Amino acid sequence: MSSAAKRQSAILVLEDGRSFRGESYGAAGETFGEAVFTTGMTGYQETLTDPSFHRQVVVQTAPHIGNTGVNGEDDESSKIWVAGYVVRDPARIGSNWRATGGLGERLAAEGVVGISGIDTRALTRHLRERGAMRVGISTVDLDPASVQARVRAQPEMLGADLSAEVTTAKPYTVQAEGEHRYTVAAVDLGIKANVARRLAARGVTTHIMPATSSLAELLAVSPDAVFFSPGPGDPATADHPVALAREVMNRKVPLFGICFGSQILGRALGFDTYKLGYGHRGINQPVLDRTTGKVEVTSHNHGFAVQAPLNTVIDTDFGGVEVSHVCLNDNVVEGLRALEVPAFTVQYHPEAAAGTHDADYLFDRFVELVEGRKTNA
């Protein structure tokens, strides 16, 4: 399962002109996107297949990537979504009893242009200091000035409306495991497969619906609750999902949103969103759950966040709302809870695979919200 296919010279060029030379990893060619870094030391296959990374060039801060190869079970979607991939030391041989191939070959097969052998620590420090920015990787043009000119012609992530590019083309259903208890309509803004798996384990049948779905189409599956999924892009562009979330809350149907879905609910409640300097991406972010007082180690993948006051109940069109979770690294809002309608969100990933699993209880909280509505109906 070797990933050591013949490699060409390659160059990575940031929009501010900083460049790194290395070797190709995956497909040869040229690619562009937003340069972001993720600190996870495991779960690279889940990262690559997460639709939230659409149009982003992912830098792995962990130096050794590809050690366990790839398999047919851990994908979060039907394809690799990253625009490009940056690693320091790709494994020469991937070895794991579940592996069915090598990471380098998988990247090449799906046409993902990457670069290896560069100082990813220096690149990460640069992005931390200067912020996420546009980037290009090329094996066909090794002139930094020439590549930089094309990088600067690329669209920025700020203002990017991307959910329509990653959503399902038609509805599909993931059945509950064991006895069916509840039905959820999930708005697919870039959903990961593990969301429906976590719900199925709790007896929930999930209908995954296109991002363009109307309230009538959601209600047609007779949902006990609605879910707004993670996804890529700038939430400030997502006017249709925001309007849909408001309609759901007007009906007082239980609602749960994760990541991009959390930003959608934030906008629906009247809050602004903003772009973080370099975002949160990794599986070791400390978050305080203000409901329990517990600190969770959580998985993140977001470059935008909700702007809301941390220490007060905020009056909105739907009653009082409070910040339920906060990141302990930088006080970024990581969750919202409505007090008068059955709606809550988190900005991070309780469905995270390969982990962490500290926040898996939030799916129980979602089911309890549905049970509470049923009991009081």
C-alpha positions as CSV (number, residue, x, y, z in Angstrom):
1,M,0.0,0.0,0.0
2,S,2.8,2.4,-0.9
3,S,2.1,6.1,-1.2
4,A,5.5,6.7,-2.7
5,A,4.4,7.2,-6.3
6,K,6.8,9.1,-8.5
7,R,6.8,12.6,-7.4
8,Q,7.4,15.8,-9.3
9,S,8.7,19.1,-8.1
10,A,5.9,21.3,-6.7
11,I,5.5,24.8,-5.3
12,L,3.0,26.3,-2.9
13,V,2.4,30.1,-3.1
14,L,0.3,32.2,-0.8
15,E,-1.4,35.3,-1.9
16,D,1.0,37.5,0.0
17,G,3.9,36.0,-1.9
18,R,5.3,33.6,0.7
19,S,6.3,30.4,-1.1
20,F,7.4,26.9,-0.3
21,R,9.0,24.3,-2.6
22,G,8.5,20.6,-2.2
23,E,7.3,17.5,-4.1
24,S,3.9,16.6,-5.5
25,Y,1.7,14.4,-3.3
26,G,-1.4,13.0,-5.0
27,A,-2.2,14.3,-8.5
28,A,0.0,16.5,-10.6
29,G,-1.3,19.7,-11.8
30,E,-2.4,23.0,-10.3
31,T,-5.1,23.9,-7.7
32,F,-6.3,27.0,-5.8
33,G,-8.3,27.6,-2.6
34,E,-8.1,29.1,0.9
35,A,-5.1,27.9,2.9
36,V,-6.2,26.6,6.4
37,F,-4.5,24.3,8.9
38,T,-5.9,21.5,11.0
39,T,-4.2,20.2,14.2
40,G,-5.7,16.7,14.3
41,M,-3.1,13.9,14.6
42,T,-5.6,11.4,13.3
43,G,-8.7,11.2,11.1
44,Y,-7.2,12.5,7.9
45,Q,-9.6,10.4,5.8
46,E,-12.6,12.0,7.5
47,T,-11.0,15.5,7.0
48,L,-10.5,14.9,3.3
49,T,-14.1,13.8,2.8
50,D,-15.7,16.5,4.9
51,P,-17.7,18.7,2.6
52,S,-17.0,21.7,4.9
53,F,-13.5,21.7,3.5
54,H,-14.8,22.4,-0.1
55,R,-12.6,25.0,-1.8
56,Q,-9.9,24.9,0.9
57,V,-6.3,23.7,0.8
58,V,-5.8,21.9,4.0
59,V,-2.4,22.0,5.8
60,Q,-1.9,19.1,8.2
61,T,0.2,20.2,11.2
62,A,0.9,16.6,12.3
63,P,4.1,15.7,10.4
64,H,3.3,12.1,9.5
65,I,0.2,11.6,7.4
66,G,-1.0,8.4,5.6
67,N,0.4,5.9,8.1
68,T,-2.8,3.9,8.2
69,G,-3.7,4.1,4.5
70,V,-7.3,4.5,3.5
71,N,-10.3,2.2,3.7
72,G,-13.9,2.0,2.4
73,E,-15.6,2.7,5.7
74,D,-14.4,6.0,7.2
75,D,-15.4,8.5,4.5
76,E,-17.8,11.2,5.6
77,S,-19.2,11.7,2.1
78,S,-19.0,10.2,-1.4
79,K,-15.7,12.0,-2.4
80,I,-12.7,14.0,-1.3
81,W,-13.7,17.6,-1.1
82,V,-10.5,19.5,-0.2
83,A,-9.1,21.7,-3.0
84,G,-5.6,20.7,-2.2
85,Y,-3.5,18.9,0.5
86,V,-0.3,19.9,2.3
87,V,1.8,17.5,4.4
88,R,5.3,17.3,5.6
89,D,6.2,13.6,5.7
90,P,3.7,11.3,3.8
91,A,3.9,7.7,4.8
92,R,6.0,5.6,2.4
93,I,3.9,2.6,3.4
94,G,0.4,2.7,4.9
95,S,-0.3,-0.2,7.3
96,N,-3.5,-1.1,9.0
97,W,-5.7,-4.2,9.1
98,R,-8.6,-2.1,7.7
99,A,-6.7,-0.4,4.9
100,T,-7.6,-1.1,1.3
101,G,-5.1,1.3,-0.3
102,G,-2.6,4.1,0.2
103,L,-3.5,7.8,0.8
104,G,-1.3,9.1,-2.0
105,E,-2.9,6.8,-4.6
106,R,-6.4,7.8,-3.3
107,L,-5.5,11.5,-3.7
108,A,-4.2,10.9,-7.2
109,A,-7.2,8.8,-8.2
110,E,-9.6,11.7,-7.3
111,G,-7.4,14.3,-8.9
112,V,-6.5,16.1,-5.6
113,V,-3.3,18.1,-6.1
114,G,-1.0,18.2,-3.0
115,I,2.5,19.0,-1.9
116,S,4.8,17.3,0.5
117,G,8.2,17.8,2.0
118,I,7.7,21.4,3.0
119,D,8.0,23.0,6.5
120,T,4.4,22.9,7.5
121,R,5.3,24.4,10.9
122,A,6.6,27.5,9.3
123,L,3.5,27.6,7.0
124,T,1.2,27.2,10.0
125,R,2.9,30.0,11.9
126,H,2.6,32.2,8.9
127,L,-1.2,31.6,8.7
128,R,-1.6,32.1,12.4
129,E,0.1,35.5,12.2
130,R,-1.3,36.7,8.8
131,G,-4.6,34.8,8.8
132,A,-6.1,32.2,6.4
133,M,-5.6,33.4,2.8
134,R,-5.8,32.3,-0.8
135,V,-3.1,29.8,-2.0
136,G,-2.0,27.9,-5.0
137,I,-0.2,24.6,-5.5
138,S,1.4,23.8,-8.8
139,T,3.6,21.1,-10.4
140,V,3.3,22.7,-13.9
141,D,4.5,26.2,-13.2
142,L,7.2,26.6,-10.6
143,D,7.6,30.4,-10.9
144,P,6.4,32.0,-7.7
145,A,5.4,35.3,-9.2
146,S,3.4,33.6,-12.0
147,V,1.5,31.3,-9.6
148,Q,0.9,34.3,-7.2
149,A,-0.8,36.3,-9.9
150,R,-3.3,33.4,-10.5
151,V,-3.8,33.0,-6.8
152,R,-4.8,36.6,-6.4
153,A,-7.3,36.2,-9.2
154,Q,-9.2,33.6,-7.2
155,P,-12.4,34.3,-5.3
156,E,-12.1,34.8,-1.5
157,M,-13.9,32.7,1.1
158,L,-15.5,35.8,2.5
159,G,-18.8,36.1,0.6
160,A,-18.6,32.6,-0.9
161,D,-22.0,30.8,-1.2
162,L,-21.1,27.1,-1.4
163,S,-23.9,25.0,0.2
164,A,-25.5,24.5,-3.2
165,E,-22.2,23.0,-4.5
166,V,-22.1,20.3,-1.8
167,T,-25.7,19.5,-1.0
168,T,-27.5,16.3,-2.1
169,A,-29.3,16.5,-5.4
170,K,-32.3,14.6,-4.1
171,P,-33.6,13.4,-0.7
172,Y,-32.5,10.2,0.8
173,T,-33.2,8.4,4.1
174,V,-31.0,6.8,6.8
175,Q,-33.1,4.4,8.8
176,A,-33.1,4.1,12.6
177,E,-31.1,1.3,14.2
178,G,-33.4,-1.1,16.0
179,E,-36.8,0.3,17.0
180,H,-37.8,3.6,15.3
181,R,-38.5,6.3,17.8
182,Y,-38.4,9.7,16.0
183,T,-38.1,11.2,12.5
184,V,-35.7,14.1,11.7
185,A,-35.6,16.2,8.5
186,A,-32.0,17.2,8.0
187,V,-31.2,20.2,5.8
188,D,-28.0,19.2,3.9
189,L,-25.7,22.2,3.8
190,G,-22.7,19.8,3.6
191,I,-23.7,17.0,6.0
192,K,-21.3,14.3,7.2
193,A,-22.3,10.7,7.2
194,N,-21.7,10.3,10.9
195,V,-24.5,12.7,11.8
196,A,-27.2,10.3,10.6
197,R,-25.3,7.4,12.1
198,R,-25.3,9.1,15.6
199,L,-29.0,9.8,15.2
200,A,-29.7,6.2,14.0
201,A,-28.1,4.8,17.1
202,R,-30.7,6.6,19.1
203,G,-33.6,5.2,17.1
204,V,-34.0,8.2,14.8
205,T,-34.8,7.9,11.1
206,T,-33.2,10.8,9.2
207,H,-34.4,12.2,5.9
208,I,-31.5,14.2,4.3
209,M,-33.0,17.0,2.2
210,P,-31.4,19.4,-0.3
211,A,-30.3,22.8,0.9
212,T,-33.0,24.4,-1.3
213,S,-35.9,22.5,0.4
214,S,-38.9,24.5,1.4
215,L,-40.7,24.3,4.8
216,A,-43.5,22.3,3.0
217,E,-41.0,19.8,1.8
218,L,-39.5,19.3,5.2
219,L,-43.0,18.9,6.8
220,A,-43.9,16.4,4.1
221,V,-41.8,13.7,5.9
222,S,-43.7,14.4,9.2
223,P,-40.6,15.3,11.2
224,D,-40.5,15.3,14.9
225,A,-37.5,17.7,14.6
226,V,-35.3,19.5,12.0
227,F,-31.6,19.5,11.8
228,F,-29.3,22.0,10.0
229,S,-26.0,20.5,9.0
230,P,-22.4,21.6,8.9
231,G,-21.1,23.0,5.6
232,P,-18.7,25.3,3.8
233,G,-18.8,29.0,2.9
234,D,-19.8,32.3,4.3
235,P,-23.1,32.1,6.4
236,A,-23.8,35.7,5.5
237,T,-24.7,34.5,2.0
238,A,-27.1,31.7,3.1
239,D,-30.4,33.7,3.0
240,H,-32.6,30.8,2.1
241,P,-31.5,28.5,5.0
242,V,-31.8,31.4,7.3
243,A,-35.4,32.1,6.2
244,L,-36.1,28.4,6.5
245,A,-34.8,28.3,10.1
246,R,-37.1,31.2,11.0
247,E,-40.1,29.3,9.6
248,V,-39.1,26.2,11.6
249,M,-38.9,28.2,14.8
250,N,-42.2,29.9,14.0
251,R,-43.8,26.5,13.9
252,K,-42.0,25.6,17.2
253,V,-40.6,22.4,15.6
254,P,-37.5,21.3,17.6
255,L,-34.3,22.4,15.8
256,F,-30.7,21.5,16.2
257,G,-27.8,23.0,14.2
258,I,-24.2,22.1,14.0
259,C,-21.3,24.3,12.8
260,F,-22.6,26.1,9.6
261,G,-26.1,25.2,10.9
262,S,-25.2,27.0,14.1
263,Q,-24.3,30.1,12.1
264,I,-27.6,29.8,10.2
265,L,-29.6,29.7,13.4
266,G,-27.6,32.6,14.7
267,R,-28.5,34.7,11.7
268,A,-32.1,33.6,12.0
269,L,-32.2,34.8,15.6
270,G,-30.8,38.2,14.4
271,F,-27.1,37.9,15.2
272,D,-24.3,38.8,12.8
273,T,-21.6,36.4,11.7
274,Y,-17.9,37.2,11.0
275,K,-14.8,35.6,9.6
276,L,-12.2,34.4,12.1
277,G,-8.6,35.2,11.5
278,Y,-7.5,31.6,10.9
279,G,-10.4,29.6,12.2
280,H,-10.7,26.6,14.5
281,R,-9.7,23.2,12.9
282,G,-8.6,20.2,14.8
283,I,-9.8,17.7,17.4
284,N,-8.5,19.2,20.6
285,Q,-10.4,22.5,21.2
286,P,-11.5,23.2,24.8
287,V,-15.1,24.3,25.1
288,L,-17.1,25.1,28.2
289,D,-20.7,23.8,28.3
290,R,-22.3,26.5,30.4
291,T,-25.3,24.3,31.2
292,T,-23.2,21.8,33.1
293,G,-20.0,23.7,33.8
294,K,-18.0,20.9,32.2
295,V,-15.1,21.5,29.8
296,E,-15.1,19.3,26.7
297,V,-12.3,18.5,24.3
298,T,-14.0,19.0,21.0
299,S,-13.5,18.7,17.2
300,H,-13.8,21.9,15.2
301,N,-13.9,22.9,11.6
302,H,-15.1,26.5,11.2
303,G,-13.7,29.7,9.7
304,F,-16.8,31.8,10.6
305,A,-18.6,32.4,13.9
306,V,-21.6,34.1,15.5
307,Q,-21.2,37.5,17.1
308,A,-23.3,37.4,20.3
309,P,-22.8,38.8,23.9
310,L,-21.5,36.1,26.2
311,N,-22.9,36.9,29.6
312,T,-26.5,38.0,29.2
313,V,-29.8,36.7,27.8
314,I,-30.5,38.4,24.5
315,D,-34.0,39.4,23.5
316,T,-34.8,38.2,19.9
317,D,-37.9,37.8,17.7
318,F,-38.2,34.3,19.2
319,G,-37.7,35.3,22.8
320,G,-34.7,35.0,25.0
321,V,-31.5,33.4,23.7
322,E,-28.2,32.7,25.5
323,V,-24.7,31.6,24.6
324,S,-24.6,28.0,25.8
325,H,-21.0,27.1,24.9
326,V,-17.8,29.1,24.6
327,C,-14.3,28.3,23.4
328,L,-11.8,28.6,26.2
329,N,-9.0,29.5,23.9
330,D,-10.4,32.7,22.5
331,N,-14.0,33.2,23.9
332,V,-15.6,32.5,20.5
333,V,-19.3,31.6,20.7
334,E,-19.6,27.8,20.3
335,G,-23.3,27.3,20.9
336,L,-26.7,29.0,21.3
337,R,-29.8,28.0,23.2
338,A,-33.2,29.6,22.7
339,L,-35.2,29.8,25.9
340,E,-38.8,30.1,24.5
341,V,-38.6,28.0,21.4
342,P,-37.1,24.5,21.1
343,A,-33.9,25.3,19.3
344,F,-30.2,25.0,20.1
345,T,-26.9,24.7,18.3
346,V,-23.2,24.1,18.7
347,Q,-20.5,25.5,16.5
348,Y,-18.3,22.4,16.8
349,H,-18.8,18.7,15.9
350,P,-20.4,16.2,18.4
351,E,-20.6,13.7,15.5
352,A,-16.8,13.9,15.1
353,A,-15.0,10.8,13.7
354,A,-12.3,9.8,14.5
355,G,-13.1,11.8,17.6
356,T,-13.2,13.3,20.1
357,H,-16.5,12.0,21.6
358,D,-16.8,14.3,24.7
359,A,-19.8,16.1,23.0
360,D,-21.7,13.0,21.8
361,Y,-24.2,13.7,24.6
362,L,-25.6,16.6,22.5
363,F,-27.5,14.0,20.3
364,D,-29.1,12.8,23.5
365,R,-30.0,16.4,24.3
366,F,-31.6,16.7,20.9
367,V,-33.6,13.6,21.5
368,E,-34.6,14.8,24.9
369,L,-35.8,18.1,23.3
370,V,-38.0,16.1,21.0
371,E,-39.3,13.9,23.9
372,G,-40.1,17.1,25.9
373,R,-42.2,18.5,23.0
374,K,-44.0,15.2,22.6
375,T,-44.8,15.1,26.3
376,N,-46.0,18.7,26.5
377,A,-48.0,18.6,23.2
